[in-house]
């Protein structure tokens, strides 16, 4: 096996799955820790991933989440084990600490140093001299901003970006020193770059951050990772889906098919826990395209005595709309405000969305489910009963069309798309429904 990966959120995990599938490799993404029987079904696969929720967890909770996941992935004996993070490096010392993940990974996988690759040029993410820049909207044509000045990421409701230099960002989360291989270093031959890395490691730099401005840099890092992994198996790495892209960059097989040509066979259901400006614009366009919006009944949902009735009312409303041929967005704006001070915001939001969706799929024919929100989608998928997904086709960079695997007959083989808050242009939801050209 080439790769095992753990995604710190669900939408980002499908991004990593897409990169592997684009290379023509066989991969499966599990929604929770797979048992031995599930792992046995993956014999002959090139990659196995676990879609996690660590981005929304406190640092102490990450220990309980990550150690068992890393142990499962280690059983597969892959060349590389990847802790997959968002390409905007969403994290803080208190929530989703990437530094904490590095500490745990270093304890489980005692490599001499841990590579970190965050820049993803294909997604509009650029790391230059250690500083991260991000385009407004993945796959769109928005303006590029330094991360700490990004209109969305600098105002993230949970992990606002206050520092664009990733070395300084990590210094607040871990005592491990981070060295840099910059864009100028990456122009040098691979043996020279590895010698510099070894020199940095001897000087106490336990993490090595790689710049990435162009795809040629991703390919060069891929050469380095392959060379190092051949001597230290498994190699533990941290970064965006560029780690997958780097690892399979030598492959020329492209057998993925464009999902834009495949319209859903029935109305779609969008579960929206994202509060980003990008998603807000997508909801606005979808409404103008004929989508119906349905908000969860917040006060009753938060009241344990009224929760079942609140979900039943939402389900009845959504089922009625879908039966009438309407594409529906089930959203949580008011709920976001109601629980914004709670540590388990993502769990509350996601579980409510997934529970409603499960009942909707039991009672109405839907052509596709779209889950919007990196922190919430994991809980929504689990509440919906999705056990794993296989990549089915390309849809949007970072958000492939997947096919669900579940013991629930009404969920099994369903088409599903996981979308992070920054993914897509204004037409994303309407394109998913096949109502835009």
C-alpha positions as CSV (number, residue, x, y, z in Angstrom):
1,X,0.0,0.0,0.0
2,X,1.2,3.5,-0.9
3,X,-0.7,5.7,1.5
4,X,-2.7,5.8,4.7
5,X,-4.2,9.1,5.7
6,X,-6.3,10.7,8.5
7,X,-8.2,13.8,7.6
8,X,-8.8,16.4,10.4
9,X,-12.2,17.1,8.8
10,X,-14.5,15.3,6.5
11,X,-14.6,17.7,3.5
12,X,-10.8,17.8,3.5
13,X,-10.6,14.1,3.6
14,X,-12.5,13.7,0.3
15,X,-10.1,16.3,-1.1
16,X,-7.2,13.8,-0.3
17,X,-9.3,10.9,-1.7
18,X,-9.7,12.8,-4.9
19,X,-6.0,13.4,-5.4
20,X,-5.3,9.7,-5.1
21,X,-8.2,8.8,-7.4
22,X,-7.0,11.3,-10.0
23,X,-3.9,9.3,-10.4
24,X,-5.9,6.2,-11.2
25,X,-5.2,4.6,-7.8
26,X,-7.8,2.6,-5.9
27,X,-8.7,4.1,-2.5
28,X,-11.4,4.1,0.1
29,X,-12.3,6.6,2.8
30,X,-13.8,5.5,6.0
31,X,-16.1,7.7,8.1
32,X,-15.0,6.1,11.4
33,X,-12.2,3.7,12.5
34,X,-12.5,0.6,10.4
35,X,-12.5,-2.9,12.0
36,X,-10.4,-5.7,10.7
37,X,-13.1,-7.0,8.4
38,X,-13.4,-3.6,6.7
39,X,-9.6,-3.4,6.4
40,X,-9.5,-6.9,4.8
41,X,-11.9,-5.7,2.1
42,X,-9.2,-3.1,1.2
43,X,-6.6,-5.7,0.2
44,X,-5.2,-4.7,-3.1
45,X,-6.1,-1.0,-2.6
46,X,-3.4,1.6,-3.0
47,X,-4.7,4.0,-0.3
48,X,-7.0,4.0,2.7
49,X,-8.1,7.1,4.6
50,X,-10.0,7.9,7.8
51,X,-12.2,11.0,7.8
52,X,-11.9,12.5,11.2
53,X,-13.0,15.4,13.3
54,X,-9.8,16.5,15.1
55,X,-10.0,20.0,13.6
56,X,-12.9,20.7,15.9
57,X,-11.4,19.1,19.0
58,X,-9.6,20.5,22.0
59,X,-5.9,19.5,22.2
60,X,-6.5,16.9,25.0
61,X,-9.3,15.2,23.1
62,X,-7.0,14.9,20.1
63,X,-5.0,12.3,22.0
64,X,-8.0,10.0,22.2
65,X,-8.9,10.6,18.6
66,X,-5.6,10.3,16.9
67,X,-3.6,7.5,18.6
68,X,-6.1,4.8,17.7
69,X,-6.4,6.1,14.2
70,X,-2.6,6.2,13.7
71,X,-2.5,2.6,15.1
72,X,-5.0,1.4,12.5
73,X,-3.2,3.0,9.6
74,X,0.1,1.6,10.8
75,X,-1.3,-1.9,10.5
76,X,-1.6,-1.3,6.7
77,X,2.2,-0.8,6.4
78,X,2.0,2.0,3.8
79,X,4.9,3.9,2.5
80,X,3.6,7.1,4.0
81,X,1.1,8.0,6.7
82,X,-0.4,11.5,6.2
83,X,-2.2,13.7,8.8
84,X,-4.3,15.7,6.4
85,X,-5.1,19.3,7.3
86,X,-6.9,22.1,5.5
87,X,-4.9,24.0,2.9
88,X,-5.6,27.2,5.0
89,X,-3.9,25.5,8.1
90,X,-7.0,26.0,10.3
91,X,-5.9,25.5,13.9
92,X,-5.1,27.1,17.2
93,X,-3.5,26.0,20.4
94,X,-6.9,25.4,21.9
95,X,-8.8,23.9,18.9
96,X,-7.6,21.5,16.2
97,X,-4.0,22.0,17.1
98,X,-1.7,20.9,14.3
99,X,1.2,21.2,16.7
100,X,-0.5,18.6,19.0
101,X,-0.9,16.3,16.0
102,X,2.8,16.7,15.2
103,X,3.7,15.8,18.8
104,X,1.5,12.7,18.7
105,X,2.8,11.6,15.3
106,X,6.4,12.0,16.3
107,X,5.7,9.7,19.3
108,X,4.0,7.0,17.2
109,X,6.3,7.3,14.1
110,X,9.8,8.1,15.3
111,X,11.1,9.6,12.0
112,X,14.2,11.8,12.1
113,X,12.0,14.8,10.9
114,X,8.4,15.3,9.8
115,X,7.7,16.9,6.4
116,X,5.0,19.6,6.2
117,X,3.5,20.5,2.9
118,X,0.6,23.0,2.9
119,X,0.7,25.0,-0.3
120,X,-1.7,23.7,-2.9
121,X,-1.4,25.7,-6.2
122,X,-4.2,23.9,-7.8
123,X,-6.5,25.0,-5.0
124,X,-5.3,28.6,-4.9
125,X,-3.0,28.1,-1.9
126,X,0.6,29.3,-2.0
127,X,3.4,29.0,0.5
128,X,6.3,31.3,-0.2
129,X,9.2,31.8,2.3
130,X,7.1,30.1,4.9
131,X,4.1,32.4,4.5
132,X,0.7,31.1,3.4
133,X,-1.4,33.0,0.8
134,X,-5.0,31.9,-0.2
135,X,-7.3,32.7,-3.0
136,X,-10.9,33.7,-2.0
137,X,-12.8,30.5,-2.9
138,X,-11.2,27.2,-4.0
139,X,-11.6,26.7,-7.7
140,X,-12.8,30.2,-8.2
141,X,-11.2,33.4,-9.5
142,X,-11.1,35.4,-6.3
143,X,-8.3,37.7,-5.1
144,X,-5.3,36.2,-3.4
145,X,-4.7,37.3,0.2
146,X,-2.0,36.7,2.8
147,X,-3.6,34.4,5.3
148,X,-3.8,36.8,8.2
149,X,-5.5,39.4,5.9
150,X,-7.8,37.0,4.2
151,X,-11.4,38.3,4.4
152,X,-12.7,34.9,5.5
153,X,-9.9,33.0,7.2
154,X,-8.8,36.0,9.3
155,X,-12.4,36.1,10.7
156,X,-13.0,32.3,11.0
157,X,-15.5,31.8,13.9
158,X,-13.4,29.1,15.6
159,X,-9.7,29.4,14.4
160,X,-9.2,32.9,13.0
161,X,-5.8,33.2,11.1
162,X,-3.6,35.7,13.0
163,X,-0.3,34.7,11.5
164,X,0.7,33.9,8.0
165,X,4.2,32.6,8.8
166,X,3.4,28.9,9.4
167,X,6.6,28.5,11.5
168,X,5.4,31.2,13.9
169,X,1.9,29.7,13.8
170,X,3.2,26.3,14.8
171,X,5.5,27.7,17.5
172,X,2.3,28.6,19.5
173,X,1.2,24.9,19.3
174,X,4.3,22.8,19.8
175,X,7.8,23.0,21.2
176,X,9.1,21.3,18.0
177,X,11.2,23.7,15.9
178,X,10.2,24.1,12.3
179,X,12.8,24.6,9.5
180,X,12.1,25.7,6.0
181,X,12.9,24.5,2.5
182,X,12.0,27.6,0.4
183,X,11.2,28.2,-3.2
184,X,14.8,28.9,-4.0
185,X,16.0,25.7,-2.3
186,X,13.4,23.7,-4.4
187,X,15.3,24.8,-7.6
188,X,18.3,22.7,-6.5
189,X,18.9,19.0,-7.2
190,X,17.1,16.6,-4.8
191,X,20.3,15.2,-3.2
192,X,21.3,18.8,-2.3
193,X,17.9,19.5,-0.8
194,X,18.0,16.3,1.3
195,X,21.5,17.3,2.6
196,X,20.1,20.6,3.7
197,X,17.2,18.9,5.4
198,X,19.6,16.6,7.2
199,X,21.6,19.6,8.3
200,X,18.5,21.3,9.6
201,X,17.5,18.2,11.5
202,X,20.9,18.0,13.2
203,X,20.4,21.6,14.3
204,X,17.2,20.6,16.1
205,X,14.6,21.4,13.4
206,X,12.2,18.5,13.9
207,X,9.7,19.7,11.4
208,X,10.5,20.7,7.9
209,X,8.1,23.0,6.1
210,X,8.2,23.0,2.2
211,X,7.2,26.1,0.2
212,X,5.0,25.5,-2.8
213,X,4.2,28.2,-5.4
214,X,3.9,26.0,-8.6
215,X,3.1,22.4,-9.4
216,X,6.7,21.8,-10.2
217,X,7.4,22.4,-6.5
218,X,4.8,19.8,-5.6
219,X,6.5,17.3,-7.9
220,X,9.9,18.1,-6.4
221,X,8.7,17.5,-2.9
222,X,7.2,14.3,-4.1
223,X,10.6,13.1,-5.2
224,X,12.0,14.0,-1.8
225,X,9.2,12.2,0.1
226,X,9.6,9.1,-2.1
227,X,13.3,9.0,-1.5
228,X,12.9,9.4,2.3
229,X,10.0,7.0,2.6
230,X,12.1,4.3,0.9
231,X,14.4,4.4,3.9
232,X,12.0,5.2,6.7
233,X,8.7,3.3,6.3
234,X,6.2,4.5,7.1
235,X,7.1,8.1,6.8
236,X,4.8,10.4,8.8
237,X,3.9,13.7,7.1
238,X,1.5,16.6,7.8
239,X,-0.1,18.9,5.2
240,X,-2.8,19.5,2.7
241,X,-3.9,17.3,-0.2
242,X,-0.7,18.3,-1.9
243,X,0.9,15.5,0.0
244,X,-1.2,13.1,-2.0
245,X,-0.6,15.0,-5.1
246,X,3.2,15.0,-4.5
247,X,3.3,11.3,-3.7
248,X,1.4,10.3,-6.9
249,X,2.8,13.0,-9.2
250,X,4.7,10.5,-11.3
251,X,1.5,8.8,-12.3
252,X,0.1,9.7,-15.8
253,X,-3.1,7.6,-15.5
254,X,-6.2,9.8,-15.4
255,X,-9.3,7.6,-15.4
256,X,-11.6,9.9,-13.5
257,X,-14.7,11.1,-15.3
258,X,-16.2,14.6,-15.2
259,X,-19.3,14.6,-13.0
260,X,-20.6,17.8,-14.6
261,X,-22.1,15.7,-17.4
262,X,-24.0,13.5,-15.0
263,X,-27.1,15.3,-13.6
264,X,-28.8,13.9,-10.5
265,X,-31.9,11.8,-11.1
266,X,-33.9,13.6,-8.4
267,X,-33.9,16.8,-6.3
268,X,-30.8,17.2,-4.2
269,X,-30.5,17.9,-0.4
270,X,-27.8,20.3,0.8
271,X,-26.9,20.1,4.5
272,X,-25.3,23.4,5.4
273,X,-23.3,24.0,8.6
274,X,-20.8,26.3,7.0
275,X,-20.9,30.0,7.8
276,X,-18.2,31.2,5.4
277,X,-18.8,34.2,3.0
278,X,-18.2,31.8,0.1
279,X,-21.0,29.4,1.2
280,X,-23.3,32.4,1.9
281,X,-22.9,33.5,-1.7
282,X,-23.6,30.0,-2.9
283,X,-26.8,29.8,-0.9
284,X,-27.9,33.1,-2.3
285,X,-27.3,32.0,-5.9
286,X,-29.0,28.7,-5.2
287,X,-32.1,30.5,-3.9
288,X,-32.2,32.6,-7.0
289,X,-31.9,29.3,-9.0
290,X,-35.1,28.0,-7.4
291,X,-33.8,26.1,-4.4
292,X,-36.0,26.1,-1.3
293,X,-34.3,27.0,2.1
294,X,-35.4,25.3,5.3
295,X,-34.0,26.4,8.7
296,X,-33.9,24.1,11.6
297,X,-36.1,25.0,14.6
298,X,-33.3,26.2,16.9
299,X,-34.9,26.6,20.3
300,X,-36.8,23.3,20.1
301,X,-33.8,21.5,18.7
302,X,-31.7,22.6,21.7
303,X,-34.4,21.5,24.2
304,X,-33.9,17.8,24.7
305,X,-37.6,17.3,25.5
306,X,-38.5,18.9,22.2
307,X,-35.7,17.7,20.0
308,X,-37.5,14.8,18.4
309,X,-40.5,16.9,17.6
310,X,-38.3,19.6,16.1
311,X,-36.5,17.1,13.9
312,X,-39.8,15.6,12.8
313,X,-41.1,19.0,11.8
314,X,-38.0,19.8,9.8
315,X,-38.1,16.4,8.2
316,X,-41.8,16.7,7.2
317,X,-41.1,20.2,5.7
318,X,-38.1,19.0,3.7
319,X,-39.7,15.8,2.5
320,X,-42.7,17.8,1.3
321,X,-40.5,20.2,-0.7
322,X,-38.4,17.4,-2.3
323,X,-41.6,15.5,-3.1
324,X,-42.8,18.6,-5.0
325,X,-39.5,18.5,-7.0
326,X,-37.6,21.2,-5.1
327,X,-33.9,21.2,-4.4
328,X,-33.6,22.0,-0.7
329,X,-30.9,23.6,1.5
330,X,-31.3,22.6,5.2
331,X,-29.3,25.2,7.0
332,X,-28.3,26.1,10.6
333,X,-27.6,29.9,10.6
334,X,-29.7,30.6,13.7
335,X,-28.4,27.4,15.4
336,X,-24.8,28.6,14.7
337,X,-25.5,31.8,16.6
338,X,-27.3,30.0,19.4
339,X,-24.4,27.6,20.2
340,X,-21.5,29.8,19.0
341,X,-20.1,29.9,22.5
342,X,-20.2,26.1,23.0
343,X,-17.1,23.9,22.6
344,X,-19.1,21.2,20.9
345,X,-20.7,23.5,18.3
346,X,-19.6,21.3,15.4
347,X,-21.1,18.2,17.0
348,X,-24.4,19.9,17.8
349,X,-24.7,21.3,14.3
350,X,-23.5,18.3,12.4
351,X,-25.5,15.7,14.3
352,X,-28.7,17.7,13.9
353,X,-28.2,18.0,10.2
354,X,-27.3,14.3,9.7
355,X,-30.2,13.1,11.8
356,X,-32.6,15.1,9.7
357,X,-31.0,13.9,6.5
358,X,-31.3,10.3,7.6
359,X,-35.1,10.6,8.1
360,X,-35.4,12.6,4.8
361,X,-33.7,9.8,2.8
362,X,-36.0,7.2,4.4
363,X,-39.1,9.1,3.2
364,X,-38.1,10.8,-0.1
365,X,-36.1,10.1,-3.2
366,X,-33.1,12.3,-3.4
367,X,-30.6,12.4,-6.3
368,X,-27.6,13.6,-4.3
369,X,-26.6,14.9,-0.9
370,X,-24.2,17.8,-0.5
371,X,-22.6,18.5,2.9
372,X,-21.2,22.0,3.3
373,X,-19.0,22.7,6.3
374,X,-15.6,21.2,7.2
375,X,-16.2,21.1,11.0
376,X,-19.8,19.9,10.8
377,X,-19.8,17.4,7.9
378,X,-18.1,14.7,9.9
379,X,-20.8,14.6,12.5
380,X,-23.5,14.8,9.8
381,X,-22.1,11.9,7.9
382,X,-21.9,9.8,11.0
383,X,-25.4,10.6,12.0
384,X,-26.5,9.8,8.5
385,X,-25.0,6.3,8.8
386,X,-22.3,6.6,6.2
387,X,-19.5,4.1,6.9
388,X,-17.2,4.9,4.0
389,X,-17.1,6.5,0.6
390,X,-15.4,5.7,-2.7
391,X,-14.5,8.5,-5.2
392,X,-16.8,8.2,-8.2
393,X,-16.0,11.2,-10.4
394,X,-14.6,14.7,-10.5
395,X,-16.9,17.5,-9.6
396,X,-15.0,20.5,-8.2
397,X,-11.3,20.8,-7.1
398,X,-11.3,19.6,-3.5
399,X,-14.8,18.3,-3.6
400,X,-15.2,15.1,-5.7
401,X,-18.5,13.2,-6.2
402,X,-18.4,10.2,-4.0
403,X,-20.5,7.1,-3.5
404,X,-21.6,6.2,0.0
405,X,-21.2,2.8,1.6
406,X,-23.6,2.1,4.5
407,X,-25.5,-0.7,6.3
408,X,-28.5,1.6,5.9
409,X,-30.2,0.6,2.6
410,X,-31.5,4.1,2.0
411,X,-28.0,5.5,2.3
412,X,-25.9,2.8,0.6
413,X,-24.7,3.8,-2.9
414,X,-26.1,7.3,-2.5
415,X,-24.2,10.1,-4.3
416,X,-22.6,12.5,-1.8
417,X,-20.3,15.6,-2.1
418,X,-18.5,17.0,0.9
419,X,-17.7,20.8,0.5
420,X,-15.5,22.9,2.8
421,X,-16.5,26.5,3.5
422,X,-13.9,27.9,1.1
423,X,-14.7,25.5,-1.8
424,X,-16.4,26.5,-5.0
425,X,-17.8,29.5,-6.8
426,X,-21.3,31.0,-6.4
427,X,-22.8,28.3,-8.7
428,X,-21.6,25.3,-6.6
429,X,-25.0,24.1,-5.3
430,X,-26.9,24.8,-8.5
431,X,-24.2,23.0,-10.5
432,X,-24.5,20.0,-8.1
433,X,-28.2,20.0,-8.8
434,X,-27.7,20.2,-12.5
435,X,-29.8,23.4,-12.8
436,X,-26.8,25.5,-14.1
437,X,-25.1,24.8,-17.4
